[in-house]
Amino acid sequence: MIQKAWFKDWFNSPYYHLLYQNRNDDEATAFINKLITHLNPATNSLMLDVACGKGRHSKVLADLGFDVTGIDLSTASIESAKEDEAQNLHFFTQDMRLPFRINYFDYAFNIFTSFGYFKTHREHNNAIRSITQSIKKNGTFVIDYLNVQYTADRLEKSFTKQINDIVFHITKWQDENYFFKQIQVCEKQNIHQKHLFTERVAKFTLGEFTDMLSFNNMQIQEVFGDYNLSNYEVKNSPRLIIVAKKM
């Protein structure tokens, strides 16, 4: 039995969607377009967007003409994403740790550090296994993750952000294995009403991803360090973008 964890409540919270409402859609669109130009998929490719949120990356892929399925654990996100469903765009509530359409997709994507949330290494392995099982032989998996060394060296400790009448007090820290972000939510109309959420993301290195992927019959083909698909550098690259092929 998979236990309820921090991300299940937080990702379904209206405060989560408010805090992250202005994520850079132009950057996301530019990245997907550049990535697809580089990968050059067949026009009829079946694509899986894992942890799709409200589907901003899925929609870009569908607009490019591919048949796209987005999955996410958050029912609130999927309900929103479903408003844009089309003949070639589908959304389902699904835990990435559980199997979904075995040997079905040509491509799977996990974008914008939508991984590393779980409590145990076994759960992360389960997620990698389920994602890779969904891909056909010779299919491609792309994971876009934070670069641990770069993030650790530049971690902003605390700041406050106000959106309308909601104030978010945000504190960040790290230990040997995880990055943490605590979000205290205060409503100005009710100063005594406070909500506290804590995000946790695992510090997975390229070597650790290599091991997890290799164990699941995936071989890394390319590694990039940013959304312009520049070369990956351990200390200087903001992202860790891995392209792997199912053997």
C-alpha positions in Angstrom: 0.0 0.0 0.0 1.5 3.4 -1.0 1.2 5.8 1.8 -0.1 9.3 1.4 2.7 11.7 1.2 3.4 15.5 1.2 3.0 15.9 -2.5 -0.5 14.5 -2.6 -2.0 17.2 -0.4 0.3 20.0 -1.7 -0.2 19.4 -5.4 -4.0 19.3 -4.9 -4.0 22.5 -2.8 -5.3 25.7 -4.4 -2.3 27.4 -2.8 0.1 25.3 -4.9 -1.7 26.4 -8.1 -1.7 30.0 -7.0 2.0 30.0 -6.1 3.1 28.5 -9.3 0.5 30.0 -11.6 3.1 32.1 -13.5 5.6 29.5 -14.5 7.2 30.5 -17.8 5.0 29.0 -20.5 7.1 30.6 -23.2 10.2 28.9 -21.8 8.4 25.6 -21.7 7.2 25.9 -25.3 10.7 26.9 -26.5 12.2 23.9 -24.7 9.8 21.4 -26.1 10.1 22.8 -29.6 13.9 22.6 -29.4 13.8 19.1 -27.9 11.5 17.8 -30.6 13.5 19.3 -33.3 16.6 17.5 -31.9 14.8 14.2 -31.3 13.0 14.3 -34.7 10.2 11.8 -33.8 8.0 10.2 -36.4 4.8 12.1 -37.1 2.6 9.3 -35.6 4.6 8.9 -32.4 2.7 8.1 -29.2 4.0 10.2 -26.3 3.6 10.0 -22.5 4.0 13.1 -20.3 4.7 11.8 -16.8 3.7 14.1 -13.9 2.1 16.5 -16.5 0.5 18.8 -14.0 -2.1 20.9 -15.8 -0.6 19.8 -19.1 1.4 22.7 -20.4 4.1 20.5 -22.0 1.5 17.9 -23.2 -0.4 20.7 -25.0 2.7 21.8 -26.8 3.4 18.3 -27.9 -0.1 17.8 -29.1 0.0 21.0 -31.0 3.0 19.6 -32.9 0.7 16.8 -34.1 1.7 13.9 -31.8 -0.7 11.7 -29.9 -0.1 12.7 -26.3 -1.2 11.2 -23.0 -0.5 13.1 -19.8 -0.7 11.5 -16.3 -0.5 13.1 -12.9 -1.3 12.1 -9.3 -3.1 15.4 -8.7 -6.8 15.2 -9.4 -7.1 19.0 -9.4 -4.4 19.3 -12.1 -5.9 16.6 -14.2 -9.4 18.1 -13.9 -8.0 21.3 -15.2 -6.0 19.6 -18.0 -9.0 17.7 -19.2 -10.6 21.0 -20.3 -8.2 21.0 -23.2 -8.5 17.3 -24.2 -8.6 16.6 -27.9 -8.5 13.7 -30.3 -4.8 13.5 -29.8 -4.5 14.8 -26.2 -5.6 12.7 -23.2 -5.2 13.0 -19.5 -5.5 10.5 -16.6 -5.0 10.6 -12.9 -2.2 8.1 -12.3 0.6 7.5 -9.8 3.9 7.3 -11.7 5.0 4.4 -9.3 2.3 2.2 -10.8 2.2 0.5 -14.2 0.5 2.3 -17.1 0.1 0.9 -20.7 3.0 -1.5 -20.9 5.2 -1.3 -24.1 2.8 1.3 -25.6 4.6 4.6 -26.1 7.4 5.7 -28.4 8.5 8.5 -26.1 8.1 9.3 -22.4 8.9 12.7 -20.9 9.3 13.8 -17.2 9.9 17.5 -17.3 10.7 20.3 -14.9 12.0 18.3 -11.9 8.7 16.3 -11.6 10.5 13.4 -9.9 12.5 12.8 -6.7 9.5 13.3 -4.4 9.3 10.0 -2.7 10.5 8.8 0.7 12.5 5.7 -0.3 14.9 4.8 -3.1 12.6 1.8 -3.8 9.7 4.1 -4.7 11.9 6.1 -7.0 13.0 2.8 -8.7 9.4 1.8 -8.9 8.7 5.0 -10.8 11.5 4.6 -13.2 10.5 1.0 -13.8 6.8 1.9 -14.5 7.8 4.7 -16.8 10.3 2.6 -18.8 7.9 -0.3 -19.0 5.4 2.0 -20.7 7.9 2.6 -23.6 8.3 0.3 -26.5 11.7 -1.3 -27.3 14.0 1.3 -28.9 11.7 4.0 -27.4 13.0 7.1 -25.8 12.8 8.5 -22.3 13.7 12.1 -21.5 14.0 13.3 -17.9 14.6 17.0 -17.0 15.9 17.3 -13.5 17.6 19.9 -11.4 21.5 19.7 -11.3 22.4 18.9 -7.7 25.8 20.6 -7.6 24.5 23.8 -9.2 21.4 24.0 -7.0 23.3 23.3 -3.8 25.8 26.1 -4.5 23.1 28.6 -5.2 20.3 27.7 -2.7 18.3 30.8 -1.8 17.5 30.4 2.0 14.3 32.4 2.4 12.0 35.0 0.8 8.4 36.2 0.9 6.0 36.4 -2.0 2.5 38.0 -2.0 -0.2 37.1 -4.5 -3.4 39.0 -4.0 -4.3 38.7 -0.3 -2.2 35.5 0.2 1.4 35.8 1.6 3.8 32.9 1.1 6.8 32.7 3.4 9.3 30.4 1.8 12.3 28.8 3.4 14.8 26.5 1.7 17.5 24.2 3.1 19.3 20.9 2.3 20.8 17.9 3.8 23.0 15.1 2.4 20.1 13.5 0.4 17.4 16.1 -0.2 16.5 19.7 -1.0 13.7 21.1 1.1 11.3 24.0 0.6 8.9 25.0 3.4 5.9 27.1 2.3 3.9 28.9 5.1 0.7 30.3 3.7 -1.0 33.3 5.4 -4.2 34.8 4.4 -4.4 38.6 5.1 -8.1 38.5 5.7 -7.5 35.9 8.4 -4.1 36.3 9.9 -4.7 33.5 12.4 -5.3 31.0 9.5 -2.0 29.5 8.4 -1.1 26.5 6.3 2.3 24.8 6.2 3.6 22.6 3.4 7.1 21.2 2.9 8.4 20.1 -0.5 11.2 17.5 -0.6 13.3 16.6 -3.7 16.0 14.0 -3.8 19.6 14.8 -4.7 20.0 12.5 -7.7 23.2 12.8 -9.6 23.9 11.7 -13.2 25.6 8.6 -11.8 22.5 7.6 -9.8 20.2 8.2 -12.8 22.6 6.1 -14.9 22.3 3.2 -12.5 18.5 3.4 -12.2 18.0 3.6 -15.9 20.5 0.9 -16.7 18.8 -1.5 -14.2 15.6 -1.0 -16.2 17.2 -1.7 -19.7 17.7 2.0 -20.5 20.9 3.3 -22.0 21.7 7.0 -21.8 22.3 8.5 -25.3 22.8 12.2 -24.5 23.0 14.6 -21.5 22.3 18.3 -21.7 22.7 21.1 -19.1 20.0 23.6 -19.9 16.9 24.3 -22.0 19.1 25.3 -25.0 20.5 21.8 -25.0 24.0 22.9 -24.1 26.6 20.5 -22.9 26.2 19.3 -19.3 28.7 20.6 -16.8 28.6 19.3 -13.2 29.2 22.6 -11.5 27.8 25.2 -14.0 24.7 23.6 -15.6 21.4 24.6 -14.1 19.6 21.4 -15.4 20.3 17.7 -15.9 18.5 16.6 -19.0 18.9 13.0 -19.9 17.9 11.3 -23.1 17.8 7.5 -22.8 16.9 4.6 -25.1 15.2 1.4 -24.2 17.3 -1.6 -25.2 
